[in-house]
Amino acid sequence: MTLSYKARKRWSLVILLVGLPVYIVAAVTVVSSLDRPPVLVELLVYVVLGFLWILPFRFVFLGVGRPDPDADPDDR
């Protein structure tokens, strides 16, 4: 199932405005449950978690910054 351009744009906004803050809270909770590891380990965990959140959603963000391919050339 492929999403239309408008659907991908809407879902990307939902993911960024709702999903990302929830994921940040979850990441901070995970790191705080490790009983304050050394600074470099904590940084590494945040970097890894920062890249992991995008992997399931990369198809949603593909091409969202480009003009709508289905729009009329006059509307662009």
N, C-alpha and C positions, 0 to 999 in steps of 0.2 A: 504494500500500500504506500503510494507516494503522496506526500502532502503538497497542496498547491502553494504558490508563493505567498499568498496572503495568510494561509494557515501557518506556514513556517515562521512568518514574521510575528504573528500573534503569539505562537507558542514560545518563540525565543524571548519575547518580552515577559511572558509569564515565568519562564525558567529563570531569567535574570532578576526579576523583581520579587519573586516569591521563593523559588527553589534555591537560589544561591544564598540568600540570608539564612535559610533553614540549614543548608549544608555547612555554612560557616559556623553556626552554633553547634552543630554535630561534631565538626572537626575540633573545635575548641574543647568540647566535652571529652572527646577521645584523648586529646593531648593532656588535659588536666587529670584524667583518670590514670595517667602513667606516673603520677607522683613527681611531677616537675623534673623531666629528664634534663641532661646537659643541653646547653643552648644550641649546639650544632645538631644534636639529635632532634631537638624540637623543630629547628629550622628545616631539617630534612623531611620530617613528617609533614610539616605544613606545605612544603614544595610538592611532595608526592601527592598529598590529598588535593592540592590545587590543580594538578593535572588530571587526576582521576575523575573529578566531577564532570569534566567536559566529554569524556569518552562516550558515554551512552547517548549524548545529545548532539554529537558532531553533525549528524545528518540534518538536524533542525537548523543549525546555524550556517550550513553551506549555502552561499549565494544570497544571504539575506541583505548584505550591504550593497548588492548590485541592483540596477533598475529591474523592474518587473519584466520578465521575458515575454509574458503573455499580453502586456499592455500595448495599445496602439502607439505607433511612433509619434503621433501628434500629442499624446498625453504625457510623454516623458519630458 
